[in-house]
Amino acid sequence: MGDEQFVQVRDDFRFDASRLRNVITVAAQRAQWGTPLSDGKGRGISASYNQGIWVAEVAEVTVSKDSLTVDRITCVIDCGLVVNPQGAVNQVEGGIVDGLAAALYGRITVKEGIVQESNFHDYEFCRIRDIPEIDVHFIDSNDSPRGLGEGPLPPVAPAITNAIYAATGKRIRDLPIQL
């Protein structure tokens, strides 16, 4: 590989852009990027690097009037050797659900310096009905295993908002998402 595929992040670490490009390419293929969708549907993609893992996610949404449904999220991860595949899938799905909750419901209100939400009875979180189909794929790697707790969360909201844009032409700039 030529040096053009690397970006110097620290003296002891070089970010491998080819690995990010690979997860994006595989996620697009797995999500059938480019196949037509019906009116009111859209696909959006987002990718990130976090603590030694490269992640790409494609969200597929349905938008009708003031209603948003996240139908599917396809996630591809390059995280080194996956020691416990089912546990890894569970960890990734949990991160995606946390990202979905933040994107759809994550509002904290402060009144006179006091946070108004005190627990799940007044801070909405995803329910089973809100969870889309989640499709997780790992890139085979002989690198050392890395943690999966945080990497899948950051791309969720941008993938969803990009899908909304594809479906409606409307850019979402604030979270939680409001159409």
C-alpha positions in Angstrom: 0.0 0.0 0.0 1.2 3.5 -0.8 1.4 6.2 1.9 -1.6 8.0 0.2 -3.9 5.5 2.0 -2.7 6.5 5.4 -3.2 9.6 7.5 -0.9 10.3 10.4 -3.0 10.6 13.5 -0.3 10.3 16.2 3.3 9.5 16.1 2.6 5.8 16.9 -0.5 5.3 14.8 -1.5 5.8 11.1 -5.2 5.7 10.2 -5.7 3.3 7.3 -8.2 5.0 4.9 -8.4 1.9 2.8 -10.1 0.0 5.6 -12.7 2.8 5.9 -13.2 2.7 2.2 -13.7 -1.0 2.4 -16.4 -1.0 5.0 -18.2 1.7 3.1 -18.1 -0.3 -0.1 -19.2 -3.5 1.6 -22.0 -1.7 3.4 -23.3 -0.2 0.2 -23.2 -3.7 -1.5 -25.0 -5.4 1.4 -27.7 -2.7 1.5 -28.2 -3.0 -2.2 -27.2 0.7 -2.7 -28.4 1.9 -6.1 -31.4 -0.3 -6.4 -34.6 1.7 -6.8 -36.9 2.5 -3.9 -40.5 3.5 -3.9 -41.7 7.1 -3.3 -41.2 8.2 0.3 -38.3 5.8 0.9 -34.6 6.7 1.0 -31.2 5.3 1.8 -28.4 7.1 3.6 -24.9 6.1 4.4 -22.4 7.2 7.1 -19.1 5.9 8.3 -16.7 6.5 11.2 -13.5 5.4 12.9 -13.6 4.9 16.7 -11.0 3.3 18.9 -9.5 1.0 16.4 -12.6 0.0 14.5 -13.9 1.1 11.1 -17.7 1.2 10.8 -20.1 2.0 7.9 -23.9 2.0 8.2 -26.7 2.3 5.6 -30.1 3.3 6.9 -33.3 2.8 4.9 -36.2 4.9 5.9 -39.9 5.5 5.0 -41.1 9.1 5.3 -44.8 10.0 5.0 -46.1 13.4 5.9 -44.8 14.0 9.4 -44.0 10.3 10.1 -40.6 8.6 10.0 -40.0 4.9 10.1 -36.5 3.5 10.1 -36.9 0.2 8.2 -33.4 -1.2 8.1 -29.9 -0.5 9.2 -27.0 -2.4 7.5 -23.8 -2.2 9.5 -20.3 -3.4 8.3 -17.4 -3.4 10.8 -13.7 -4.0 10.6 -12.8 -4.5 14.2 -10.0 -7.1 14.1 -10.5 -10.7 15.0 -14.0 -11.4 16.2 -13.6 -13.9 19.1 -17.3 -14.4 20.0 -19.4 -13.7 16.8 -22.9 -13.8 18.4 -21.7 -11.7 21.3 -20.2 -9.2 18.9 -23.4 -9.0 16.9 -25.4 -8.4 20.1 -22.9 -5.6 21.1 -23.3 -3.9 17.7 -27.1 -4.2 17.7 -27.1 -2.6 21.2 -24.9 0.3 20.0 -27.2 0.8 17.0 -30.3 0.9 19.2 -28.6 3.5 21.5 -27.8 5.6 18.4 -31.4 5.2 17.2 -32.7 6.3 20.5 -30.5 9.4 20.5 -31.5 10.2 16.9 -35.2 9.8 17.4 -35.8 10.7 21.1 -32.7 12.1 22.7 -34.0 15.4 24.1 -32.9 16.7 27.5 -34.7 19.8 28.7 -33.3 22.1 31.4 -35.5 24.5 33.3 -33.9 26.9 35.8 -30.7 24.9 35.7 -32.5 21.5 36.5 -32.8 18.6 34.1 -36.5 17.8 33.8 -36.2 14.2 32.7 -35.5 11.9 35.7 -36.0 8.4 34.4 -37.5 6.4 31.5 -41.0 7.4 32.4 -40.3 10.9 31.1 -37.2 10.3 28.9 -38.4 8.4 25.8 -36.2 5.5 24.6 -36.7 3.0 21.7 -39.4 0.4 22.1 -39.5 -2.9 20.3 -41.9 -1.3 17.7 -39.1 1.3 16.9 -36.4 -1.2 16.2 -35.7 -1.7 12.5 -34.2 -4.8 10.9 -30.5 -4.7 11.7 -28.1 -6.5 9.4 -24.5 -6.8 10.8 -21.4 -8.0 8.9 -17.8 -8.2 10.0 -14.8 -7.9 7.8 -12.5 -10.9 8.3 -9.2 -9.8 9.9 -6.3 -11.3 11.7 -5.7 -8.0 13.6 -6.0 -8.0 17.4 -9.6 -7.9 18.7 -10.9 -4.5 19.6 -13.9 -3.3 21.6 -17.3 -2.9 20.0 -19.1 -0.9 22.6 -18.9 2.5 21.1 -18.1 2.2 17.4 -21.5 1.3 16.0 -23.3 4.3 17.6 -21.8 7.4 15.8 -22.9 6.6 12.2 -26.6 5.9 13.1 -28.0 9.5 13.1 -26.1 10.7 10.0 -27.1 7.6 8.1 -30.8 8.2 9.0 -30.7 11.9 8.2 -29.0 11.2 4.9 -31.7 8.7 4.1 -34.4 11.3 5.0 -32.7 13.7 2.6 -32.7 11.0 -0.1 -36.4 10.5 0.4 -37.5 14.1 0.8 -34.8 16.5 -0.2 -35.0 18.0 3.3 -31.8 18.2 5.4 -32.1 17.5 9.1 -29.6 19.5 11.1 -30.7 19.0 14.7 -31.3 16.0 17.0 -33.6 14.5 17.9 -35.0 14.2 14.4 -38.1 16.2 13.7 -39.6 16.3 10.2 
